[in-house]
Amino acid sequence: MWLSAEEEEGFYYGFSNEGVWPLCHLAYVRPAFRESDWQQYQAVNRKFADVVANESNSKDPLILVQDYHFALLPRLLRERKPAATIALFWHIPWPNAETFGVCPWKKDLLLHMLQADILGFHTLYHCQNFLATVDRFVECQIDHERLTITHQGHLCHVIPYPISIEWPPRWLAQVAPAVQARTAICQRYSIQPDVKLGLGVERWDFTKGIIERFHALETLFEKHPRWLGRLTFLQVAAPSRSKLPAYQALQQQTLEELERINARFGKADWQPIVLLGRHLEPEQVFELYRAADFSLVNSLHDGMNLVAKEFVAARDDEDGVLILSTFAGASRELPEALLVNPYDVGETAAAIATALDMPRGERRKRMQLMRRTVAEYNVYRWAGRMLMDVSRIRQRQSLDSWSAR
C-alpha cells in the first residue's frame, strides 16, 4: 500500500500520532484532533479494507489487524466480508473512559472496533478500560465476567494478550559474550574498564521518560557523589516522528539537559551521560544489553515495552539489573525487576543506587526468574494464543450457522 504525501500527513502523522498516540498514553502531551486528519484516516482505512477484501480468496477469511492506525478496519472489513473472522490487536495502552472522551470521533472509532470478533490488548487493565469506555459511549450489552460486548447482535471478545519477543533472539548469535561485549563497548566510547555502565534504549519519544531519566541520574550524583567518575549512562535515542512539534521540542530539551548535567558533573576524562541519538541495528543494541550493569526502562506509559524483555533475553550470563516503570505493561510480568514510579526521580535514583550495590547472588536470582518468564511467555505463545482463540470462535460460528439451517 503506497500513500500520497497528503494521506501520510493526515493519516499517520496527524490523526494516528498527534491524536490517538498521545490520547492513549498518560504522558501529558495534549492530543491534536483536526477534521482534515480524521478524513484522511478514514480514507486510508478504506483503502486498506478494499485491498484486504480483494486479496482474500474466500468468503470467510481470517484477518488479523494490527494497531491503532487501523481502528476502522473491523467494521469496514465486515461490510465487505460479512463471514470473515476478524481480530484487532491494539499495541498501545487504552485509557480510561473520561480520557478517551476527549476524542471528537470516539463513538465512530468504538463502533468500528466492535465489529471485530476479538479485540486484544496487552493487559487486563487495558481491557477493563476499554469495556468502561464502551459502557460510557455505546448502547450495548457488556458481560464483565466473560469480557464480551454484544452490539447489534455481534459478539466481540476483549482479551489480554501480553506481547513478547522471540526466544532466543536471533541477534544473540552475532554478539560476543558479556565480558567481551563490555570490553568492546568501553573501548568504543572511551569508558574506563572499572566504570559501571547503565543503559537506556528507546525511540526518541515523549512517552519514554528520557528527561526524567536524566534528572534521576542527576539526583543520584547529588545524593551519592561516590559514583562521580564511576558510572556512565549510555542512552540510545533513535529519532522518531521528528517532523512533529512535540518530538522536536523533546529532542531540543533532551540535548539541553544532557549538556547541563554533563557540564555540572563531567570531567576531562569522564562524562556521566553519553547520548547515541541515532538508529542502531539489533545486533548493536544486543551488544549494549550484554555490556550493561543495569538497564533503566522508566516509561511514563507503555502498552508493554519490549526493551525490558530484550535486556533480560540478552543476559545469558544471568547478570545485570532491570529497573522498570510500573506504568509499562512488562512490569506485570517481571516483578523481579526493581519497579519504580518514573515521575518520582528520587525513587528512580534510589533504584539505580540499589542496582549498583546489589550482590551478585541477588542479581543472578532475579535474572533467572525473569529469563524463565520471558522464555515461557514468548512471542510465539502470544501469537498462538490469539490464533487458538480465533479458531475456537470460527468453530462456534460454524456450529451456529449449521444449527440455524
VMD Tcl script that draws the C-alpha trace (Angstrom):
set ca {
  {0.00 0.00 0.00}
  {1.51 3.31 -1.09}
  {0.14 6.55 0.36}
  {0.32 10.04 -1.03}
  {2.14 12.74 0.94}
  {-1.24 14.20 1.89}
  {-2.52 10.83 3.12}
  {0.66 10.18 5.09}
  {0.44 13.60 6.70}
  {-3.17 13.28 7.79}
  {-3.45 9.54 8.46}
  {-0.05 8.79 10.00}
  {1.45 11.98 11.41}
  {-1.85 13.69 12.08}
  {-4.68 11.55 13.44}
  {-2.61 8.47 14.41}
  {0.39 10.12 16.05}
  {-0.74 13.61 17.04}
  {-4.20 12.38 18.03}
  {-4.54 8.75 19.09}
  {-0.95 8.21 20.32}
  {-0.93 10.97 22.98}
  {-4.60 10.29 23.76}
  {-3.81 6.70 24.76}
  {-0.55 7.41 26.62}
  {-0.59 9.10 30.00}
  {2.29 11.42 29.16}
  {0.52 14.80 29.46}
  {1.04 15.81 25.84}
  {-2.20 17.28 24.55}
  {-3.62 15.32 21.61}
  {-4.38 17.28 18.45}
  {-7.56 16.45 16.54}
  {-8.22 18.03 13.16}
  {-11.13 17.32 10.83}
  {-8.78 17.04 7.85}
  {-6.68 14.40 9.63}
  {-9.80 12.41 10.51}
  {-10.90 12.47 6.88}
  {-7.52 11.12 5.75}
  {-7.60 8.47 8.49}
  {-10.99 7.29 7.21}
  {-9.84 7.34 3.60}
  {-6.67 5.33 4.27}
  {-8.54 2.78 6.36}
  {-10.99 2.36 3.46}
  {-8.10 1.84 1.04}
  {-6.64 -0.90 3.24}
  {-10.07 -2.52 3.64}
  {-10.50 -2.64 -0.14}
  {-7.07 -4.20 -0.67}
  {-7.54 -6.80 2.08}
  {-11.02 -7.73 0.83}
  {-9.78 -8.02 -2.76}
  {-6.79 -10.16 -1.82}
  {-8.73 -12.58 0.40}
  {-9.68 -15.62 -1.65}
  {-12.58 -16.94 0.42}
  {-15.88 -15.66 1.73}
  {-14.83 -16.28 5.35}
  {-11.14 -15.30 5.66}
  {-9.26 -14.93 8.92}
  {-7.97 -11.35 9.16}
  {-5.52 -10.13 11.81}
  {-5.39 -6.33 12.11}
  {-2.52 -4.66 13.96}
  {-2.57 -1.44 15.97}
  {-4.21 1.94 16.37}
  {-3.60 3.02 12.79}
  {-6.45 0.73 11.67}
  {-9.20 1.15 14.25}
  {-11.80 1.42 11.48}
  {-10.87 -1.78 9.67}
  {-13.05 -4.27 11.59}
  {-16.30 -2.63 10.51}
  {-15.06 -1.79 7.02}
  {-13.98 -5.38 6.52}
  {-17.22 -6.73 7.99}
  {-19.12 -4.73 5.38}
  {-17.03 -6.26 2.61}
  {-16.65 -9.77 4.06}
  {-19.58 -10.45 6.44}
  {-18.44 -14.01 7.24}
  {-14.82 -13.06 7.99}
  {-13.25 -13.75 11.38}
  {-11.51 -10.54 12.43}
  {-9.05 -9.90 15.26}
  {-7.63 -6.46 16.07}
  {-4.62 -6.22 18.39}
  {-4.09 -2.78 19.96}
  {-0.36 -2.37 20.64}
  {-0.58 0.71 22.88}
  {-2.43 1.35 26.16}
  {-6.16 2.01 26.29}
  {-7.00 4.99 28.53}
  {-9.90 5.40 30.93}
  {-13.31 6.42 29.59}
  {-13.01 10.07 30.59}
  {-9.68 10.46 28.80}
  {-10.91 8.73 25.65}
  {-13.93 11.01 25.69}
  {-11.64 13.82 24.52}
  {-11.64 12.32 21.01}
  {-14.28 14.04 18.82}
  {-14.89 10.79 16.89}
  {-14.84 8.43 19.85}
  {-18.14 6.73 19.03}
  {-17.17 6.19 15.40}
  {-13.92 4.52 16.48}
  {-15.65 2.30 19.03}
  {-18.43 1.19 16.70}
  {-15.91 0.22 14.04}
  {-13.71 -1.66 16.51}
  {-16.65 -3.59 17.98}
  {-17.19 -5.37 14.67}
  {-14.06 -7.42 15.40}
  {-14.53 -10.90 16.81}
  {-11.52 -10.37 19.09}
  {-10.02 -7.17 20.42}
  {-6.65 -7.81 22.01}
  {-4.82 -5.57 24.49}
  {-1.59 -6.07 26.43}
  {-3.07 -6.19 29.93}
  {-6.32 -6.94 31.71}
  {-6.30 -3.33 32.93}
  {-6.43 -2.05 29.34}
  {-9.27 -4.50 28.60}
  {-11.21 -3.19 31.57}
  {-10.60 0.40 30.46}
  {-11.98 -0.47 27.03}
  {-15.11 -2.08 28.50}
  {-15.68 1.00 30.66}
  {-15.23 3.27 27.63}
  {-17.74 1.31 25.56}
  {-20.14 1.29 28.51}
  {-19.90 5.10 28.66}
  {-20.41 5.88 24.99}
  {-22.21 2.96 23.26}
  {-25.59 1.33 23.86}
  {-24.69 -2.34 24.14}
  {-24.62 -5.38 26.40}
  {-21.41 -5.97 28.37}
  {-20.50 -9.16 30.22}
  {-17.72 -8.07 32.57}
  {-17.10 -11.61 33.79}
  {-16.54 -13.04 30.30}
  {-15.08 -9.79 28.89}
  {-17.52 -9.71 25.97}
  {-19.54 -6.95 24.30}
  {-22.66 -7.57 22.26}
  {-23.67 -4.78 19.90}
  {-26.48 -5.17 17.39}
  {-26.25 -8.94 17.64}
  {-22.49 -9.14 17.11}
  {-20.35 -10.63 19.89}
  {-16.90 -9.13 20.45}
  {-14.39 -10.75 22.83}
  {-11.97 -8.42 24.64}
  {-8.91 -10.43 25.67}
  {-5.48 -9.63 27.16}
  {-2.53 -10.94 25.12}
  {0.75 -9.69 26.62}
  {3.11 -9.41 23.66}
  {6.68 -10.64 23.93}
  {9.81 -11.36 21.92}
  {11.23 -14.39 20.16}
  {13.23 -16.79 22.34}
  {16.11 -16.85 21.97}
  {16.54 -13.61 19.99}
  {18.21 -14.39 16.68}
  {20.62 -11.47 17.07}
  {22.43 -13.08 20.01}
  {24.22 -15.44 17.64}
  {26.09 -12.41 16.24}
  {27.01 -10.89 19.62}
  {30.04 -11.68 21.76}
  {29.55 -12.94 25.34}
  {29.03 -10.38 28.09}
  {32.69 -9.93 29.11}
  {33.90 -9.34 25.54}
  {30.88 -7.14 24.77}
  {31.66 -4.95 27.75}
  {35.31 -4.60 26.72}
  {34.29 -3.61 23.19}
  {31.75 -1.04 24.37}
  {34.19 0.55 26.83}
  {36.84 0.87 24.13}
  {34.35 2.23 21.60}
  {33.08 5.02 23.86}
  {36.33 5.72 25.78}
  {34.97 4.43 29.10}
  {37.37 3.14 31.75}
  {37.03 -0.62 32.42}
  {36.21 -0.12 36.11}
  {33.33 2.31 35.40}
  {29.80 0.95 35.85}
  {27.59 1.02 32.74}
  {23.92 1.98 32.77}
  {21.80 1.70 29.64}
  {18.63 3.19 28.18}
  {17.29 2.14 24.75}
  {14.32 3.98 23.27}
  {12.79 5.70 20.35}
  {13.11 9.44 21.00}
  {9.51 9.69 22.20}
  {7.82 11.72 24.94}
  {6.30 8.56 26.46}
  {9.70 7.04 27.27}
  {10.76 9.26 30.18}
  {14.19 10.22 28.84}
  {14.22 13.65 30.52}
  {13.03 12.13 33.81}
  {15.82 9.55 33.49}
  {18.45 12.25 33.17}
  {17.03 14.01 36.22}
  {17.16 10.74 38.18}
  {20.84 10.38 37.29}
  {21.44 13.96 38.39}
  {19.76 13.19 41.73}
  {21.88 10.04 42.11}
  {25.09 12.02 41.69}
  {23.86 14.66 44.14}
  {22.93 12.15 46.86}
  {25.68 9.61 46.16}
  {28.73 11.58 44.97}
  {30.87 8.45 45.31}
  {29.53 7.47 41.87}
  {31.02 10.55 40.21}
  {33.56 9.25 37.73}
  {32.45 5.67 38.44}
  {29.20 5.45 36.45}
  {28.47 6.25 32.82}
  {24.96 6.03 31.40}
  {24.62 5.19 27.69}
  {21.35 6.47 26.26}
  {20.24 5.24 22.84}
  {17.55 7.54 21.44}
  {16.54 6.68 17.89}
  {14.91 9.73 16.23}
  {11.20 9.20 15.63}
  {8.45 11.33 14.03}
  {10.90 14.21 14.04}
  {8.70 16.44 11.86}
  {6.12 16.76 14.67}
  {6.50 19.78 17.00}
  {6.20 17.73 20.23}
  {9.07 15.49 19.13}
  {11.22 18.42 18.01}
  {10.71 20.07 21.40}
  {11.60 16.84 23.21}
  {14.82 16.42 21.25}
  {15.84 20.01 21.97}
  {15.09 19.68 25.68}
  {16.97 16.38 25.84}
  {20.09 17.94 24.35}
  {19.87 20.92 26.69}
  {19.55 18.72 29.80}
  {22.35 16.46 28.58}
  {24.67 19.42 28.14}
  {23.72 20.92 31.51}
  {24.20 17.70 33.52}
  {27.44 16.75 31.79}
  {28.79 20.28 32.33}
  {27.83 20.12 36.01}
  {29.39 16.75 36.82}
  {31.67 15.81 33.93}
  {35.43 15.75 33.92}
  {38.03 15.83 31.18}
  {38.20 12.04 31.08}
  {34.62 11.17 32.08}
  {31.07 12.13 31.12}
  {28.10 10.93 33.19}
  {25.77 10.56 30.18}
  {26.63 9.53 26.63}
  {23.82 10.07 24.13}
  {23.64 7.93 20.99}
  {20.99 9.86 19.10}
  {20.75 7.58 16.09}
  {19.29 4.28 14.97}
  {21.29 1.20 15.92}
  {21.00 -2.20 14.29}
  {19.62 -5.00 16.51}
  {22.98 -6.73 16.97}
  {24.45 -3.40 18.15}
  {21.65 -2.98 20.69}
  {22.05 -6.54 21.99}
  {25.77 -5.93 22.44}
  {24.88 -2.97 24.66}
  {22.41 -5.12 26.62}
  {25.14 -7.65 27.35}
  {27.66 -4.97 28.33}
  {25.49 -3.03 30.79}
  {25.41 -3.40 34.56}
  {21.80 -2.24 34.59}
  {19.11 -1.18 32.15}
  {16.67 1.60 33.05}
  {13.21 1.44 31.45}
  {11.26 4.29 33.06}
  {8.48 4.76 30.52}
  {5.84 7.28 31.51}
  {3.28 4.97 29.90}
  {3.73 1.89 27.71}
  {1.48 -0.85 26.47}
  {4.18 -3.45 27.13}
  {7.77 -2.29 26.40}
  {9.86 -4.97 24.76}
  {13.21 -3.36 25.60}
  {12.80 -4.73 29.12}
  {12.29 -8.24 27.76}
  {15.13 -7.92 25.24}
  {17.55 -6.92 28.01}
  {16.53 -9.99 30.01}
  {16.83 -12.27 26.97}
  {20.32 -10.96 26.20}
  {21.66 -11.77 29.67}
  {22.52 -15.44 29.34}
  {25.28 -14.71 31.87}
  {22.42 -14.26 34.38}
  {23.74 -10.87 35.42}
  {22.59 -7.27 35.17}
  {19.70 -5.48 36.86}
  {16.48 -4.29 35.23}
  {14.88 -1.12 36.60}
  {11.34 -0.94 35.26}
  {8.48 1.55 35.29}
  {5.25 0.44 36.93}
  {3.49 2.18 34.00}
  {4.92 -0.30 31.49}
  {2.86 -3.41 30.85}
  {6.01 -5.53 31.26}
  {6.01 -4.73 34.99}
  {3.02 -7.11 35.40}
  {5.16 -9.99 34.13}
  {8.57 -9.05 35.55}
  {8.07 -8.26 39.26}
  {11.68 -9.33 39.92}
  {12.83 -6.06 38.32}
  {13.30 -3.01 40.52}
  {9.94 -1.30 39.95}
  {9.76 2.49 40.05}
  {7.36 5.39 39.55}
  {9.06 7.22 36.64}
  {7.65 10.56 37.79}
  {9.47 10.17 41.13}
  {13.07 10.93 40.20}
  {14.16 10.36 43.81}
  {12.74 6.84 43.79}
  {14.36 6.14 40.43}
  {17.71 7.45 41.69}
  {17.43 5.20 44.75}
  {16.71 2.20 42.48}
  {19.84 2.96 40.45}
  {21.86 3.06 43.68}
  {20.32 -0.28 44.72}
  {21.15 -1.80 41.35}
  {24.76 -0.64 41.54}
  {25.23 -2.13 45.03}
  {23.22 -5.34 44.50}
  {25.16 -8.52 45.33}
  {25.93 -10.93 42.51}
  {23.80 -13.67 44.03}
  {20.69 -11.48 44.13}
  {21.30 -10.25 40.59}
  {21.53 -13.83 39.38}
  {18.37 -14.95 41.16}
  {16.31 -12.03 39.84}
  {17.60 -12.52 36.31}
  {16.98 -16.28 36.38}
  {13.33 -15.73 37.30}
  {12.81 -13.05 34.65}
  {14.51 -15.14 31.96}
  {12.24 -18.06 32.79}
  {9.20 -15.84 32.32}
  {10.34 -14.34 29.01}
  {11.34 -17.75 27.67}
  {7.98 -19.30 28.52}
  {5.77 -16.38 27.51}
  {7.48 -15.57 24.22}
  {6.06 -14.06 21.04}
  {5.11 -17.47 19.66}
  {2.90 -18.07 22.66}
  {1.37 -14.60 22.18}
  {0.51 -15.35 18.56}
  {-0.50 -18.92 19.29}
  {-2.99 -17.92 21.98}
  {-4.63 -15.44 19.68}
  {-4.86 -17.92 16.80}
  {-6.28 -20.62 19.06}
  {-8.95 -18.22 20.31}
  {-9.77 -17.21 16.73}
  {-10.02 -20.88 15.74}
  {-12.39 -21.56 18.63}
  {-14.59 -18.64 17.60}
  {-14.65 -19.82 13.96}
  {-15.73 -23.27 15.09}
  {-18.54 -21.79 17.17}
  {-19.64 -19.61 14.28}
  {-19.69 -22.66 12.01}
  {-21.73 -24.57 14.56}
  {-24.20 -21.70 14.96}
  {-24.56 -21.49 11.18}
  {-25.20 -25.25 10.93}
  {-27.75 -25.16 13.77}
  {-29.65 -22.31 12.11}
  {-30.32 -24.37 8.97}
}
mol new
graphics top color blue
foreach p $ca { graphics top sphere $p radius 0.5 }
foreach p [lrange $ca 0 end-1] q [lrange $ca 1 end] { graphics top cylinder $p $q radius 0.2 }
display resetview
